């Protein structure tokens, strides 16, 4: 009995395997059928595209006028059987209208096929009109729409002096650049347009100092502290002398403050030694290439819409900057101009008495001759 049971189990398993195999065969046949249908459809689409391209080339070679469409050989066209004759005619019309629609500015080119014309006076008139068109087309000047390209010259790089940096790559303050000392760069204000221009940025909290002639006695040294303060919609600039802390020079721009300083220097001397044309950005120091490079690298600068970024290059020689020769910026240059002005005044005073003696002698001679 056990042997018979084992045979029955084997028969059942074989039946199950046969059913599974038949199902797999059916599934494979279905997949092959679907794939073959897809391939045939794609082949038909490819054939259609190729036929349309070939038809387009034939239309270009034969004619560029609409009236030649009925003469096109529809039966001998290379389109496959999936399109009807009506569809062929519609495709031809579409291609002709799209490719050969007359435009106002582009003249038509004759491809050697002449349109049908009636024999007689009408044909002669048409020939005359065609000849006139050829003459007018030949005499028309050719207009070129090409415009010369504007060549933009790149800006020259500004030379930056090497400075000492800490372990994190930040500058170590104070930064000494000749007679200028920078104590703080401040913070860039990007949400107010008056705090920057195309070439400069006015960070709030910027602080620098410079040695210059005193307001009381310009021949003596005095340390001036320059600051940029938050003035609301626009920044406020301030210059304070170390011996007159109670009387700061305040202005709406750095040049205004510098002009006031130079004007007071001339008043204290009693004669004009230096031009009162202010050079505030240079006196404050935020226009110095090294300082401008640091300010440009500060956070918030990219949000300054009007500012145009400058290109910088580190000095290869590493030499310190040359001494300022402008009397409006350098204490030494101011002293030289004071000495020159005083010597010029002394020579002018010595020449005045001699001129007076000559004038008196001339008057006495005239009196003697008249008497």
Helices and strands as residue ranges (DSSP letters): H 2-62, G 66-68, H 85-99, H 121-139, E 158-160, E 175-177, E 180-184, G 193-195, E 207-213, E 221-229, E 236-241, E 244-251, H 254-269, H 280-284, H 289-296, G 301-303, E 312-314, H 331-370
